Amino acid sequence: MTDRWTVAFDRHICVGTGLCAATAPDALDLDENGKGCATAETLPASEAVRDAAESCPVEAITITDAGTGERVFP
C-alpha cells in the first residue's frame, strides 16, 4: 500500500450532509452543488478520511489506494 488515496463520491446518492467535510476538512469539501468532493486528485492516507467515509450516512464515499488501485473502503 502507498501513503496516498484516491477518494471518490457517488454523486447520485450523496445527500450533502457535510459530515465528510466536517470530519476531514483538509481533504474533503462540498462542491458548488452541495455534494461531497475531494480537495485534490489524490490525498494523503489518513484516519480522518477513513472516518469520513465510514461515517457517511448514505455510504457515498469510496477510498482506493492511489498506487495499487486496491480498494481501501468499503
N, CA, C and O atoms as a Tripos MOL2 file, in Angstrom:
@<TRIPOS>MOLECULE
protein
  296   295    74     0     0
PROTEIN
NO_CHARGES

@<TRIPOS>ATOM
      1 N           0.8240   -1.1920    0.0000 N.3       1 MET1
      2 CA          0.0000    0.0000    0.0000 C.3       1 MET1
      3 C           0.8640    1.2490    0.0000 C.2       1 MET1
      4 O           1.9550    1.2800    0.5690 O.2       1 MET1
      5 N           0.3500    2.2630   -0.6460 N.am      2 THR2
      6 CA          1.0510    3.5390   -0.6520 C.3       2 THR2
      7 C           0.4540    4.4370    0.4220 C.2       2 THR2
      8 O          -0.4800    4.0610    1.1310 O.2       2 THR2
      9 N           1.0110    5.6130    0.5180 N.am      3 ASP3
     10 CA          0.5100    6.5480    1.5220 C.3       3 ASP3
     11 C          -0.4270    7.5900    0.9130 C.2       3 ASP3
     12 O          -0.6960    8.6270    1.5190 O.2       3 ASP3
     13 N          -0.9290    7.2940   -0.3140 N.am      4 ARG4
     14 CA         -1.8620    8.2180   -0.9660 C.3       4 ARG4
     15 C          -3.1080    7.4600   -1.3920 C.2       4 ARG4
     16 O          -3.0430    6.3110   -1.8270 O.2       4 ARG4
     17 N          -4.2370    8.1280   -1.2580 N.am      5 TRP5
     18 CA         -5.5220    7.5470   -1.6030 C.3       5 TRP5
     19 C          -6.2230    8.3750   -2.6610 C.2       5 TRP5
     20 O          -6.0240    9.5860   -2.7600 O.2       5 TRP5
     21 N          -7.0470    7.7040   -3.4500 N.am      6 THR6
     22 CA         -7.9990    8.3620   -4.3330 C.3       6 THR6
     23 C          -9.3600    8.2170   -3.6650 C.2       6 THR6
     24 O          -9.7730    7.1130   -3.3110 O.2       6 THR6
     25 N         -10.0460    9.3310   -3.4960 N.am      7 VAL7
     26 CA        -11.3450    9.3210   -2.8260 C.3       7 VAL7
     27 C         -12.4110    9.7060   -3.8520 C.2       7 VAL7
     28 O         -12.3360   10.7690   -4.4700 O.2       7 VAL7
     29 N         -13.3980    8.8350   -4.0240 N.am      8 ALA8
     30 CA        -14.4790    9.0810   -4.9800 C.3       8 ALA8
     31 C         -15.8150    9.1720   -4.2500 C.2       8 ALA8
     32 O         -16.0590    8.4710   -3.2680 O.2       8 ALA8
     33 N         -16.6540   10.0360   -4.7470 N.am      9 PHE9
     34 CA        -18.0020   10.2120   -4.2010 C.3       9 PHE9
     35 C         -19.0210    9.7850   -5.2480 C.2       9 PHE9
     36 O         -18.9070   10.1600   -6.4150 O.2       9 PHE9
     37 N         -20.0120    9.0080   -4.8420 N.am     10 ASP10
     38 CA        -21.1240    8.6780   -5.7260 C.3      10 ASP10
     39 C         -22.0930    9.8570   -5.6580 C.2      10 ASP10
     40 O         -22.8630    9.9920   -4.7080 O.2      10 ASP10
     41 N         -22.0400   10.6950   -6.6680 N.am     11 ARG11
     42 CA        -22.8180   11.9370   -6.6730 C.3      11 ARG11
     43 C         -24.3260   11.6730   -6.7870 C.2      11 ARG11
     44 O         -25.1340   12.5540   -6.4960 O.2      11 ARG11
     45 N         -24.6980   10.4700   -7.2070 N.am     12 HIS12
     46 CA        -26.1210   10.1520   -7.3310 C.3      12 HIS12
     47 C         -26.7580    9.8620   -5.9720 C.2      12 HIS12
     48 O         -27.9610   10.0500   -5.7900 O.2      12 HIS12
     49 N         -25.9470    9.4050   -5.0250 N.am     13 ILE13
     50 CA        -26.5300    9.0970   -3.7140 C.3      13 ILE13
     51 C         -26.1070   10.0700   -2.6150 C.2      13 ILE13
     52 O         -26.7080   10.0810   -1.5400 O.2      13 ILE13
     53 N         -25.0760   10.8930   -2.8690 N.am     14 CYS14
     54 CA        -24.6480   11.8900   -1.8750 C.3      14 CYS14
     55 C         -25.8050   12.8470   -1.6000 C.2      14 CYS14
     56 O         -26.4160   13.3830   -2.5240 O.2      14 CYS14
     57 N         -26.0950   13.0540   -0.3130 N.am     15 VAL15
     58 CA        -27.1850   13.9520    0.0610 C.3      15 VAL15
     59 C         -26.6730   15.2710    0.6290 C.2      15 VAL15
     60 O         -27.4630   16.1160    1.0510 O.2      15 VAL15
     61 N         -25.3530   15.4490    0.6400 N.am     16 GLY16
     62 CA        -24.7740   16.7290    1.0210 C.3      16 GLY16
     63 C         -24.9150   17.1120    2.4770 C.2      16 GLY16
     64 O         -25.1270   18.2840    2.7860 O.2      16 GLY16
     65 N         -24.8030   16.1550    3.3760 N.am     17 THR17
     66 CA        -24.9110   16.4860    4.7970 C.3      17 THR17
     67 C         -23.7370   17.3250    5.2800 C.2      17 THR17
     68 O         -23.8720   18.0770    6.2460 O.2      17 THR17
     69 N         -22.5860   17.2060    4.6210 N.am     18 GLY18
     70 CA        -21.3920   17.9390    5.0370 C.3      18 GLY18
     71 C         -20.6070   17.2430    6.1210 C.2      18 GLY18
     72 O         -19.5900   17.7650    6.5780 O.2      18 GLY18
     73 N         -21.0570   16.0690    6.5460 N.am     19 LEU19
     74 CA        -20.3610   15.3290    7.5910 C.3      19 LEU19
     75 C         -18.9360   14.9960    7.1630 C.2      19 LEU19
     76 O         -18.0160   15.0470    7.9800 O.2      19 LEU19
     77 N         -18.7460   14.6560    5.8940 N.am     20 CYS20
     78 CA        -17.4060   14.3200    5.3970 C.3      20 CYS20
     79 C         -16.4770   15.5230    5.5080 C.2      20 CYS20
     80 O         -15.3490   15.4000    5.9850 O.2      20 CYS20
     81 N         -16.9490   16.6800    5.0710 N.am     21 ALA21
     82 CA        -16.1300   17.8920    5.1130 C.3      21 ALA21
     83 C         -15.8260   18.3110    6.5510 C.2      21 ALA21
     84 O         -14.7530   18.8470    6.8290 O.2      21 ALA21
     85 N         -16.7540   18.0700    7.4470 N.am     22 ALA22
     86 CA        -16.5250   18.4050    8.8520 C.3      22 ALA22
     87 C         -15.5370   17.4390    9.5080 C.2      22 ALA22
     88 O         -14.7730   17.8280   10.3910 O.2      22 ALA22
     89 N         -15.5580   16.1920    9.0760 N.am     23 THR23
     90 CA        -14.6880   15.1670    9.6550 C.3      23 THR23
     91 C         -13.2540   15.2720    9.1400 C.2      23 THR23
     92 O         -12.3090   15.0510    9.8960 O.2      23 THR23
     93 N         -13.0860   15.6060    7.8640 N.am     24 ALA24
     94 CA        -11.7510   15.6950    7.2460 C.3      24 ALA24
     95 C         -11.6510   17.0020    6.4450 C.2      24 ALA24
     96 O         -11.5420   16.9580    5.2200 O.2      24 ALA24
     97 N         -11.6860   18.1520    7.1100 N.am     25 PRO25
     98 CA        -11.7480   19.4370    6.4010 C.3      25 PRO25
     99 C         -10.5290   19.7560    5.5320 C.2      25 PRO25
    100 O         -10.6320   20.5570    4.6030 O.2      25 PRO25
    101 N          -9.3980   19.1540    5.8140 N.am     26 ASP26
    102 CA         -8.2120   19.4020    4.9890 C.3      26 ASP26
    103 C          -8.2360   18.6000    3.6970 C.2      26 ASP26
    104 O          -7.4770   18.8940    2.7730 O.2      26 ASP26
    105 N          -9.1020   17.5850    3.6190 N.am     27 ALA27
    106 CA         -9.0990   16.6800    2.4700 C.3      27 ALA27
    107 C         -10.4200   16.6480    1.7040 C.2      27 ALA27
    108 O         -10.4380   16.3680    0.5050 O.2      27 ALA27
    109 N         -11.5190   16.9310    2.3910 N.am     28 LEU28
    110 CA        -12.8420   16.8000    1.7760 C.3      28 LEU28
    111 C         -13.6160   18.0940    1.9250 C.2      28 LEU28
    112 O         -13.4290   18.8400    2.8860 O.2      28 LEU28
    113 N         -14.4880   18.3490    0.9630 N.am     29 ASP29
    114 CA        -15.2420   19.5960    0.9570 C.3      29 ASP29
    115 C         -16.5870   19.3290    0.2790 C.2      29 ASP29
    116 O         -16.8700   18.2030   -0.1320 O.2      29 ASP29
    117 N         -17.3990   20.3550    0.1670 N.am     30 LEU30
    118 CA        -18.6270   20.2850   -0.6140 C.3      30 LEU30
    119 C         -18.4270   21.1510   -1.8510 C.2      30 LEU30
    120 O         -17.8520   22.2360   -1.7670 O.2      30 LEU30
    121 N         -18.9010   20.6700   -3.0010 N.am     31 ASP31
    122 CA        -18.7430   21.4450   -4.2280 C.3      31 ASP31
    123 C         -19.8630   22.4700   -4.3620 C.2      31 ASP31
    124 O         -20.6700   22.6470   -3.4500 O.2      31 ASP31
    125 N         -19.9030   23.1450   -5.5150 N.am     32 GLU32
    126 CA        -20.8880   24.2050   -5.7380 C.3      32 GLU32
    127 C         -22.3250   23.6940   -5.7310 C.2      32 GLU32
    128 O         -23.2610   24.4820   -5.5960 O.2      32 GLU32
    129 N         -22.5070   22.3880   -5.8750 N.am     33 ASN33
    130 CA        -23.8480   21.7990   -5.8280 C.3      33 ASN33
    131 C         -24.1770   21.1920   -4.4660 C.2      33 ASN33
    132 O         -25.2210   20.5610   -4.2960 O.2      33 ASN33
    133 N         -23.2830   21.3850   -3.5000 N.am     34 GLY34
    134 CA        -23.5170   20.8590   -2.1660 C.3      34 GLY34
    135 C         -23.2260   19.3830   -2.0230 C.2      34 GLY34
    136 O         -23.6660   18.7550   -1.0600 O.2      34 GLY34
    137 N         -22.4870   18.8130   -2.9720 N.am     35 LYS35
    138 CA        -22.1230   17.3930   -2.9340 C.3      35 LYS35
    139 C         -20.6850   17.2540   -2.4550 C.2      35 LYS35
    140 O         -19.8580   18.1380   -2.6790 O.2      35 LYS35
    141 N         -20.3910   16.1290   -1.7910 N.am     36 GLY36
    142 CA        -19.0480   15.8760   -1.2970 C.3      36 GLY36
    143 C         -18.0410   15.7650   -2.4230 C.2      36 GLY36
    144 O         -18.3600   15.2890   -3.5130 O.2      36 GLY36
    145 N         -16.8130   16.2140   -2.1500 N.am     37 CYS37
    146 CA        -15.7320   16.1000   -3.1280 C.3      37 CYS37
    147 C         -14.3990   16.1080   -2.3900 C.2      37 CYS37
    148 O         -14.2900   16.6030   -1.2680 O.2      37 CYS37
    149 N         -13.3950   15.5480   -3.0450 N.am     38 ALA38
    150 CA        -12.0400   15.5780   -2.5100 C.3      38 ALA38
    151 C         -11.4000   16.9050   -2.9020 C.2      38 ALA38
    152 O         -11.7430   17.4760   -3.9370 O.2      38 ALA38
    153 N         -10.4800   17.3950   -2.0890 N.am     39 THR39
    154 CA         -9.8220   18.6650   -2.3800 C.3      39 THR39
    155 C          -8.6720   18.5130   -3.3590 C.2      39 THR39
    156 O          -8.1350   19.5140   -3.8320 O.2      39 THR39
    157 N          -8.2800   17.2740   -3.6780 N.am     40 ALA40
    158 CA         -7.2070   17.0050   -4.6310 C.3      40 ALA40
    159 C          -7.4580   15.6550   -5.2940 C.2      40 ALA40
    160 O          -8.2640   14.8600   -4.8110 O.2      40 ALA40
    161 N          -6.7600   15.4000   -6.4090 N.am     41 GLU41
    162 CA         -6.9350   14.1430   -7.1270 C.3      41 GLU41
    163 C          -6.5350   12.9460   -6.2710 C.2      41 GLU41
    164 O          -7.2140   11.9190   -6.2740 O.2      41 GLU41
    165 N          -5.4300   13.0830   -5.5360 N.am     42 THR42
    166 CA         -5.0470   12.0750   -4.5460 C.3      42 THR42
    167 C          -4.8290   12.7900   -3.2290 C.2      42 THR42
    168 O          -4.4680   13.9660   -3.1900 O.2      42 THR42
    169 N          -5.0540   12.0600   -2.1580 N.am     43 LEU43
    170 CA         -4.9430   12.6240   -0.8140 C.3      43 LEU43
    171 C          -4.0030   11.7700    0.0320 C.2      43 LEU43
    172 O          -3.8690   10.5700   -0.2070 O.2      43 LEU43
    173 N          -3.3560   12.3800    1.0160 N.am     44 PRO44
    174 CA         -2.5780   11.5630    1.9480 C.3      44 PRO44
    175 C          -3.5080   10.6070    2.6950 C.2      44 PRO44
    176 O          -4.5920   11.0010    3.1260 O.2      44 PRO44
    177 N          -3.0860    9.3670    2.8440 N.am     45 ALA45
    178 CA         -3.8570    8.4040    3.6190 C.3      45 ALA45
    179 C          -3.9660    8.9250    5.0470 C.2      45 ALA45
    180 O          -2.9660    9.3250    5.6440 O.2      45 ALA45
    181 N          -5.1740    8.9220    5.5910 N.am     46 SER46
    182 CA         -5.3490    9.4310    6.9500 C.3      46 SER46
    183 C          -6.5600    8.8110    7.6220 C.2      46 SER46
    184 O          -7.5120    8.3810    6.9700 O.2      46 SER46
    185 N          -6.4960    8.7780    8.9320 N.am     47 GLU47
    186 CA         -7.6310    8.2810    9.7120 C.3      47 GLU47
    187 C          -8.8430    9.1850    9.5370 C.2      47 GLU47
    188 O          -9.9760    8.7020    9.5370 O.2      47 GLU47
    189 N          -8.6220   10.4980    9.3880 N.am     48 ALA48
    190 CA         -9.7470   11.4210    9.2280 C.3      48 ALA48
    191 C         -10.5340   11.1090    7.9600 C.2      48 ALA48
    192 O         -11.7650   11.1350    7.9740 O.2      48 ALA48
    193 N          -9.8340   10.8140    6.8590 N.am     49 VAL49
    194 CA        -10.5200   10.4900    5.6090 C.3      49 VAL49
    195 C         -11.2620    9.1590    5.7440 C.2      49 VAL49
    196 O         -12.4030    9.0330    5.2990 O.2      49 VAL49
    197 N         -10.6180    8.1800    6.3520 N.am     50 ARG50
    198 CA        -11.3000    6.8940    6.5730 C.3      50 ARG50
    199 C         -12.5230    7.0900    7.4690 C.2      50 ARG50
    200 O         -13.5850    6.5320    7.1920 O.2      50 ARG50
    201 N         -12.3880    7.8700    8.5320 N.am     51 ASP51
    202 CA        -13.5160    8.1410    9.4280 C.3      51 ASP51
    203 C         -14.6690    8.8080    8.6720 C.2      51 ASP51
    204 O         -15.8350    8.4840    8.8940 O.2      51 ASP51
    205 N         -14.3310    9.7360    7.7830 N.am     52 ALA52
    206 CA        -15.3630   10.4180    6.9960 C.3      52 ALA52
    207 C         -16.1130    9.4200    6.1260 C.2      52 ALA52
    208 O         -17.3410    9.4590    6.0480 O.2      52 ALA52
    209 N         -15.3780    8.5240    5.4720 N.am     53 ALA53
    210 CA        -16.0180    7.5180    4.6150 C.3      53 ALA53
    211 C         -16.8930    6.5790    5.4440 C.2      53 ALA53
    212 O         -18.0130    6.2500    5.0530 O.2      53 ALA53
    213 N         -16.3720    6.1580    6.5810 N.am     54 GLU54
    214 CA        -17.1220    5.2270    7.4320 C.3      54 GLU54
    215 C         -18.3730    5.8650    8.0200 C.2      54 GLU54
    216 O         -19.3510    5.1680    8.2920 O.2      54 GLU54
    217 N         -18.3570    7.1720    8.2180 N.am     55 SER55
    218 CA        -19.4980    7.8270    8.8540 C.3      55 SER55
    219 C         -20.5030    8.4120    7.8570 C.2      55 SER55
    220 O         -21.5200    8.9730    8.2670 O.2      55 SER55
    221 N         -20.2320    8.2890    6.5600 N.am     56 CYS56
    222 CA        -21.1790    8.8030    5.5620 C.3      56 CYS56
    223 C         -22.5200    8.0820    5.7270 C.2      56 CYS56
    224 O         -22.5690    6.8540    5.6440 O.2      56 CYS56
    225 N         -23.6020    8.8210    5.9570 N.am     57 PRO57
    226 CA        -24.8930    8.1750    6.2160 C.3      57 PRO57
    227 C         -25.4750    7.4290    5.0190 C.2      57 PRO57
    228 O         -26.3400    6.5700    5.1910 O.2      57 PRO57
    229 N         -25.0120    7.7460    3.8060 N.am     58 VAL58
    230 CA        -25.5470    7.0550    2.6200 C.3      58 VAL58
    231 C         -24.4710    6.2370    1.9040 C.2      58 VAL58
    232 O         -24.6920    5.7640    0.7890 O.2      58 VAL58
    233 N         -23.3130    6.0680    2.5340 N.am     59 GLU59
    234 CA        -22.2040    5.2640    2.0010 C.3      59 GLU59
    235 C         -21.8220    5.6890    0.5890 C.2      59 GLU59
    236 O         -21.7090    4.8550   -0.3090 O.2      59 GLU59
    237 N         -21.6240    6.9970    0.3980 N.am     60 ALA60
    238 CA        -21.3230    7.5510   -0.9210 C.3      60 ALA60
    239 C         -19.8230    7.6530   -1.2120 C.2      60 ALA60
    240 O         -19.4420    8.0620   -2.3080 O.2      60 ALA60
    241 N         -18.9710    7.2900   -0.2560 N.am     61 ILE61
    242 CA        -17.5300    7.5070   -0.3920 C.3      61 ILE61
    243 C         -16.7900    6.1890   -0.5720 C.2      61 ILE61
    244 O         -16.9910    5.2350    0.1790 O.2      61 ILE61
    245 N         -15.9300    6.1590   -1.5860 N.am     62 THR62
    246 CA        -15.0670    5.0130   -1.8470 C.3      62 THR62
    247 C         -13.6200    5.4870   -1.7860 C.2      62 THR62
    248 O         -13.2700    6.5160   -2.3630 O.2      62 THR62
    249 N         -12.7870    4.7300   -1.0840 N.am     63 ILE63
    250 CA        -11.3600    5.0480   -0.9900 C.3      63 ILE63
    251 C         -10.5770    3.9450   -1.6970 C.2      63 ILE63
    252 O         -10.8160    2.7580   -1.4750 O.2      63 ILE63
    253 N          -9.6410    4.3500   -2.5480 N.am     64 THR64
    254 CA         -8.7910    3.4230   -3.2810 C.3      64 THR64
    255 C          -7.3370    3.8160   -3.0800 C.2      64 THR64
    256 O          -7.0070    5.0020   -3.0550 O.2      64 THR64
    257 N          -6.4730    2.8300   -2.9380 N.am     65 ASP65
    258 CA         -5.0350    3.0890   -2.8430 C.3      65 ASP65
    259 C          -4.5770    3.6620   -4.1820 C.2      65 ASP65
    260 O          -4.7450    3.0170   -5.2170 O.2      65 ASP65
    261 N          -4.0080    4.8480   -4.1770 N.am     66 ALA66
    262 CA         -3.6280    5.5250   -5.4160 C.3      66 ALA66
    263 C          -2.5070    4.8040   -6.1480 C.2      66 ALA66
    264 O          -2.4020    4.9250   -7.3690 O.2      66 ALA66
    265 N          -1.6700    4.0620   -5.4460 N.am     67 GLY67
    266 CA         -0.5610    3.3720   -6.0780 C.3      67 GLY67
    267 C          -0.9190    2.0190   -6.6510 C.2      67 GLY67
    268 O          -0.4610    1.6500   -7.7330 O.2      67 GLY67
    269 N          -1.7450    1.2750   -5.9190 N.am     68 THR68
    270 CA         -2.0480   -0.0980   -6.3310 C.3      68 THR68
    271 C          -3.4270   -0.2730   -6.9560 C.2      68 THR68
    272 O          -3.6770   -1.2650   -7.6400 O.2      68 THR68
    273 N          -4.3180    0.6830   -6.7260 N.am     69 GLY69
    274 CA         -5.6870    0.5580   -7.1950 C.3      69 GLY69
    275 C          -6.5440   -0.3260   -6.3100 C.2      69 GLY69
    276 O          -7.7150   -0.5610   -6.6080 O.2      69 GLY69
    277 N          -5.9700   -0.8130   -5.2280 N.am     70 GLU70
    278 CA         -6.6890   -1.6880   -4.2960 C.3      70 GLU70
    279 C          -7.7060   -0.8770   -3.4910 C.2      70 GLU70
    280 O          -7.4180    0.2280   -3.0300 O.2      70 GLU70
    281 N          -8.8930   -1.4480   -3.3350 N.am     71 ARG71
    282 CA         -9.9360   -0.7860   -2.5600 C.3      71 ARG71
    283 C          -9.5440   -0.7820   -1.0930 C.2      71 ARG71
    284 O          -9.1650   -1.8110   -0.5340 O.2      71 ARG71
    285 N          -9.6400    0.3980   -0.4740 N.am     72 VAL72
    286 CA         -9.3610    0.5650    0.9480 C.3      72 VAL72
    287 C         -10.6640    0.5740    1.7470 C.2      72 VAL72
    288 O         -10.7480   -0.0160    2.8240 O.2      72 VAL72
    289 N         -11.6900    1.2570    1.1990 N.am     73 PHE73
    290 CA        -13.0060    1.3250    1.8350 C.3      73 PHE73
    291 C         -14.0450    1.5590    0.7740 C.2      73 PHE73
    292 O         -13.7530    2.3200   -0.1480 O.2      73 PHE73
    293 N         -15.2190    0.9900    0.8040 N.am     74 PRO74
    294 CA        -15.5840   -0.0820    1.7250 C.3      74 PRO74
    295 C         -14.9350   -1.3890    1.3300 C.2      74 PRO74
    296 O         -15.1330   -2.4040    1.9970 O.2      74 PRO74
@<TRIPOS>BOND
     1     1     2 1
     2     2     3 1
     3     3     4 2
     4     3     5 am
     5     5     6 1
     6     6     7 1
     7     7     8 2
     8     7     9 am
     9     9    10 1
    10    10    11 1
    11    11    12 2
    12    11    13 am
    13    13    14 1
    14    14    15 1
    15    15    16 2
    16    15    17 am
    17    17    18 1
    18    18    19 1
    19    19    20 2
    20    19    21 am
    21    21    22 1
    22    22    23 1
    23    23    24 2
    24    23    25 am
    25    25    26 1
    26    26    27 1
    27    27    28 2
    28    27    29 am
    29    29    30 1
    30    30    31 1
    31    31    32 2
    32    31    33 am
    33    33    34 1
    34    34    35 1
    35    35    36 2
    36    35    37 am
    37    37    38 1
    38    38    39 1
    39    39    40 2
    40    39    41 am
    41    41    42 1
    42    42    43 1
    43    43    44 2
    44    43    45 am
    45    45    46 1
    46    46    47 1
    47    47    48 2
    48    47    49 am
    49    49    50 1
    50    50    51 1
    51    51    52 2
    52    51    53 am
    53    53    54 1
    54    54    55 1
    55    55    56 2
    56    55    57 am
    57    57    58 1
    58    58    59 1
    59    59    60 2
    60    59    61 am
    61    61    62 1
    62    62    63 1
    63    63    64 2
    64    63    65 am
    65    65    66 1
    66    66    67 1
    67    67    68 2
    68    67    69 am
    69    69    70 1
    70    70    71 1
    71    71    72 2
    72    71    73 am
    73    73    74 1
    74    74    75 1
    75    75    76 2
    76    75    77 am
    77    77    78 1
    78    78    79 1
    79    79    80 2
    80    79    81 am
    81    81    82 1
    82    82    83 1
    83    83    84 2
    84    83    85 am
    85    85    86 1
    86    86    87 1
    87    87    88 2
    88    87    89 am
    89    89    90 1
    90    90    91 1
    91    91    92 2
    92    91    93 am
    93    93    94 1
    94    94    95 1
    95    95    96 2
    96    95    97 am
    97    97    98 1
    98    98    99 1
    99    99   100 2
   100    99   101 am
   101   101   102 1
   102   102   103 1
   103   103   104 2
   104   103   105 am
   105   105   106 1
   106   106   107 1
   107   107   108 2
   108   107   109 am
   109   109   110 1
   110   110   111 1
   111   111   112 2
   112   111   113 am
   113   113   114 1
   114   114   115 1
   115   115   116 2
   116   115   117 am
   117   117   118 1
   118   118   119 1
   119   119   120 2
   120   119   121 am
   121   121   122 1
   122   122   123 1
   123   123   124 2
   124   123   125 am
   125   125   126 1
   126   126   127 1
   127   127   128 2
   128   127   129 am
   129   129   130 1
   130   130   131 1
   131   131   132 2
   132   131   133 am
   133   133   134 1
   134   134   135 1
   135   135   136 2
   136   135   137 am
   137   137   138 1
   138   138   139 1
   139   139   140 2
   140   139   141 am
   141   141   142 1
   142   142   143 1
   143   143   144 2
   144   143   145 am
   145   145   146 1
   146   146   147 1
   147   147   148 2
   148   147   149 am
   149   149   150 1
   150   150   151 1
   151   151   152 2
   152   151   153 am
   153   153   154 1
   154   154   155 1
   155   155   156 2
   156   155   157 am
   157   157   158 1
   158   158   159 1
   159   159   160 2
   160   159   161 am
   161   161   162 1
   162   162   163 1
   163   163   164 2
   164   163   165 am
   165   165   166 1
   166   166   167 1
   167   167   168 2
   168   167   169 am
   169   169   170 1
   170   170   171 1
   171   171   172 2
   172   171   173 am
   173   173   174 1
   174   174   175 1
   175   175   176 2
   176   175   177 am
   177   177   178 1
   178   178   179 1
   179   179   180 2
   180   179   181 am
   181   181   182 1
   182   182   183 1
   183   183   184 2
   184   183   185 am
   185   185   186 1
   186   186   187 1
   187   187   188 2
   188   187   189 am
   189   189   190 1
   190   190   191 1
   191   191   192 2
   192   191   193 am
   193   193   194 1
   194   194   195 1
   195   195   196 2
   196   195   197 am
   197   197   198 1
   198   198   199 1
   199   199   200 2
   200   199   201 am
   201   201   202 1
   202   202   203 1
   203   203   204 2
   204   203   205 am
   205   205   206 1
   206   206   207 1
   207   207   208 2
   208   207   209 am
   209   209   210 1
   210   210   211 1
   211   211   212 2
   212   211   213 am
   213   213   214 1
   214   214   215 1
   215   215   216 2
   216   215   217 am
   217   217   218 1
   218   218   219 1
   219   219   220 2
   220   219   221 am
   221   221   222 1
   222   222   223 1
   223   223   224 2
   224   223   225 am
   225   225   226 1
   226   226   227 1
   227   227   228 2
   228   227   229 am
   229   229   230 1
   230   230   231 1
   231   231   232 2
   232   231   233 am
   233   233   234 1
   234   234   235 1
   235   235   236 2
   236   235   237 am
   237   237   238 1
   238   238   239 1
   239   239   240 2
   240   239   241 am
   241   241   242 1
   242   242   243 1
   243   243   244 2
   244   243   245 am
   245   245   246 1
   246   246   247 1
   247   247   248 2
   248   247   249 am
   249   249   250 1
   250   250   251 1
   251   251   252 2
   252   251   253 am
   253   253   254 1
   254   254   255 1
   255   255   256 2
   256   255   257 am
   257   257   258 1
   258   258   259 1
   259   259   260 2
   260   259   261 am
   261   261   262 1
   262   262   263 1
   263   263   264 2
   264   263   265 am
   265   265   266 1
   266   266   267 1
   267   267   268 2
   268   267   269 am
   269   269   270 1
   270   270   271 1
   271   271   272 2
   272   271   273 am
   273   273   274 1
   274   274   275 1
   275   275   276 2
   276   275   277 am
   277   277   278 1
   278   278   279 1
   279   279   280 2
   280   279   281 am
   281   281   282 1
   282   282   283 1
   283   283   284 2
   284   283   285 am
   285   285   286 1
   286   286   287 1
   287   287   288 2
   288   287   289 am
   289   289   290 1
   290   290   291 1
   291   291   292 2
   292   291   293 am
   293   293   294 1
   294   294   295 1
   295   295   296 2
@<TRIPOS>SUBSTRUCTURE
     1 MET1         2 RESIDUE 1 A MET
     2 THR2         6 RESIDUE 1 A THR
     3 ASP3        10 RESIDUE 1 A ASP
     4 ARG4        14 RESIDUE 1 A ARG
     5 TRP5        18 RESIDUE 1 A TRP
     6 THR6        22 RESIDUE 1 A THR
     7 VAL7        26 RESIDUE 1 A VAL
     8 ALA8        30 RESIDUE 1 A ALA
     9 PHE9        34 RESIDUE 1 A PHE
    10 ASP10       38 RESIDUE 1 A ASP
    11 ARG11       42 RESIDUE 1 A ARG
    12 HIS12       46 RESIDUE 1 A HIS
    13 ILE13       50 RESIDUE 1 A ILE
    14 CYS14       54 RESIDUE 1 A CYS
    15 VAL15       58 RESIDUE 1 A VAL
    16 GLY16       62 RESIDUE 1 A GLY
    17 THR17       66 RESIDUE 1 A THR
    18 GLY18       70 RESIDUE 1 A GLY
    19 LEU19       74 RESIDUE 1 A LEU
    20 CYS20       78 RESIDUE 1 A CYS
    21 ALA21       82 RESIDUE 1 A ALA
    22 ALA22       86 RESIDUE 1 A ALA
    23 THR23       90 RESIDUE 1 A THR
    24 ALA24       94 RESIDUE 1 A ALA
    25 PRO25       98 RESIDUE 1 A PRO
    26 ASP26      102 RESIDUE 1 A ASP
    27 ALA27      106 RESIDUE 1 A ALA
    28 LEU28      110 RESIDUE 1 A LEU
    29 ASP29      114 RESIDUE 1 A ASP
    30 LEU30      118 RESIDUE 1 A LEU
    31 ASP31      122 RESIDUE 1 A ASP
    32 GLU32      126 RESIDUE 1 A GLU
    33 ASN33      130 RESIDUE 1 A ASN
    34 GLY34      134 RESIDUE 1 A GLY
    35 LYS35      138 RESIDUE 1 A LYS
    36 GLY36      142 RESIDUE 1 A GLY
    37 CYS37      146 RESIDUE 1 A CYS
    38 ALA38      150 RESIDUE 1 A ALA
    39 THR39      154 RESIDUE 1 A THR
    40 ALA40      158 RESIDUE 1 A ALA
    41 GLU41      162 RESIDUE 1 A GLU
    42 THR42      166 RESIDUE 1 A THR
    43 LEU43      170 RESIDUE 1 A LEU
    44 PRO44      174 RESIDUE 1 A PRO
    45 ALA45      178 RESIDUE 1 A ALA
    46 SER46      182 RESIDUE 1 A SER
    47 GLU47      186 RESIDUE 1 A GLU
    48 ALA48      190 RESIDUE 1 A ALA
    49 VAL49      194 RESIDUE 1 A VAL
    50 ARG50      198 RESIDUE 1 A ARG
    51 ASP51      202 RESIDUE 1 A ASP
    52 ALA52      206 RESIDUE 1 A ALA
    53 ALA53      210 RESIDUE 1 A ALA
    54 GLU54      214 RESIDUE 1 A GLU
    55 SER55      218 RESIDUE 1 A SER
    56 CYS56      222 RESIDUE 1 A CYS
    57 PRO57      226 RESIDUE 1 A PRO
    58 VAL58      230 RESIDUE 1 A VAL
    59 GLU59      234 RESIDUE 1 A GLU
    60 ALA60      238 RESIDUE 1 A ALA
    61 ILE61      242 RESIDUE 1 A ILE
    62 THR62      246 RESIDUE 1 A THR
    63 ILE63      250 RESIDUE 1 A ILE
    64 THR64      254 RESIDUE 1 A THR
    65 ASP65      258 RESIDUE 1 A ASP
    66 ALA66      262 RESIDUE 1 A ALA
    67 GLY67      266 RESIDUE 1 A GLY
    68 THR68      270 RESIDUE 1 A THR
    69 GLY69      274 RESIDUE 1 A GLY
    70 GLU70      278 RESIDUE 1 A GLU
    71 ARG71      282 RESIDUE 1 A ARG
    72 VAL72      286 RESIDUE 1 A VAL
    73 PHE73      290 RESIDUE 1 A PHE
    74 PRO74      294 RESIDUE 1 A PRO
